[in-house]
Amino acid sequence: MAAGKEIRGKIKSVENTKKITKAMEMVAASKMRKAQDRMRAARPYSEKIRNIATNLGKANPEYVHPFMQTNEAKTTAFIVVTTDKGLCGGMNTNILRSVTAKLRELQAVGVSSQAVAIGNKGFGFLGRVGAKVVSHVTQLGDTPHFDKLIGPVKVALDAYTKGEVNAVYLCYTRFINTMKQEPVVQQLLPLSADKMQEESQASGTQHAWDYVYEPDAPTVIDDLLTRYVEALVYQAVAENMASEQSARMVAMKAATDNAGSVIGELKLVYNKTRQAAITKELSEIVAGAAAV
């Protein structure tokens, strides 16, 4: 019964793994609810400030902020948001595949790139593919904080202000629902009113936006665009964390179900092996009795 002992060992090992994946599924489900609440609470603010910042492109032509100007540099900056830990299905793979496709597209037209990595997985990937990482932040925990995010992101924003890069892209995984998360590569800078104009035309309404600035336009616009960038980066990280917990819960549930299937198959093999050994012993006893 040496084979049977080996199979029992495998069954025990898979059962222990199943307990771990089940516990991780329950922890991810608990964290997912908090992450989704945090993400949904931040969405209205980020969408509103995005709309206002977009409209500023045409609202005040007397003062043009550097974020609204187009640079002629041959370098593009990417802010890549990924997770610190794995075991969350193909979530990181999907966003990093989208980033890689964008990098190759820019490289084909002679534009170099640099990256800001938020999350350990993206930082490791960018290092392996030889991308230029100008700053990074890892180990954000379960709750994102502005003081940890703004420092690394400011490196890319300062580079755009100085004219060293021609665009800044924000790359993250957008939360759709528990079963679906979508990789997003969107342009953060320069600001453009084209998107808002397209949305207005699609809805059949046209708006002529104008604002009254107090104390003056430069002060208000500078502060607003700073909040704009902070809100969008924070929202991206919050969306990514909600997507991470959802993807991990689904992946761990699938692993638990697969472990149950493997245990069932191993038990079937064990029972067949045990029955074959018993049948063989009975045959030997019967043959010995007949010979006597």
Secondary structure by P-SEA (a helix, b strand, c coil): caaaaaaaaaaaaaaaaaaaaaaaaaaaaaaaaaaaaaaaaaaaaaaaaaaaaaacccccccccccccccccccbbbbbbbbbccccccaaaaaaaaaaaaaaaaaaaacccbbbbbccaaaaaaaaaaccccccccccccccccccccaaaaaaaaaaaaaccccbbbbbbbbbccccbbbbbbbbcccccaaaaaaaaaaaccccbbbbbbcccaaaaaaaaaaaaaaaaaaaaaaaaaaaaaaaaaaaaaaaaaaaaaaaaaaaaaaaaaaaaaaaaaaaaaaaaaaac
